[in-house]
Amino acid sequence: MLLANISVAQKIYDEFSECALLRKHPAPPPSNYDILTKAGKSKGLDIHTDSAKALADSLDVAKVDGFPYFNTLLRVLATRCMMQAVYFCSGMDSDFHHYGLASPIYTHFTSPIR
């Protein structure tokens, strides 16, 4: 579904560069991650937030013995640190990046995930 949405976003942008309806997700400011990094540090874990990839990699290895739901807790906190994704018309902005999906362009051609 992601590949379909990314492919369609690129196609409609290529064909209608001024009026393609796209969806972007801005990167959160570093201060949004304070509660997440504090939670990690409370259990001796470093959560790296310099990029979406660094965050994903940190979350993948963030485990605490005797606390099986700690990773789930961190992932919920990470979601709450994110910015709101927004729809926009391509002619009104030049930054199309979708931070949460690590994609340079995106739209909802298929039905939304939620």
Residue, then its C-alpha position, 0 to 999 in steps of 0.5 A: m500500500l505504501l509503494a502504491n501511494i508513493s508511486v501515485a504521488q509521484k505520478i500525479y505530481d509529474e502530471f499536475s505539478e501545481c495542483a497535486l494533492l499530497r500529504k507531508h509529515p514534518a520532522p518534529p523539533p528536537s525538543n519534542y523528543d525530551i520525554l522519550t529520551k528521558a524515558g530511555k535514560s531512566k532505564g539506561l538506554d540511549i534513544h537517538t533522534d537525529s533522523a527517522k532511521a536513527l530513531a527506528d534503530s534505537l527503538d528496535v534495540a530498546k529492551v529492558d529485562g523484566f519489563p516486556y512492555f517497555n519497548t511498547l511504551l517507548r513506541v507510544l511515546a515516540t508517536r506522541c512526539m511526532m508532528q501532525a501530518v497534513y494534506f497540501c497542494s503541491g503548488m503551495d509548498s516545495d517540501f514534500h517529505h513525509y518524515g514518518l514514512a521516510s518518503p520524499i513524496y506521499t499521498h493517500f491514493t489507497s484508503p488511509i491506514r487508520 
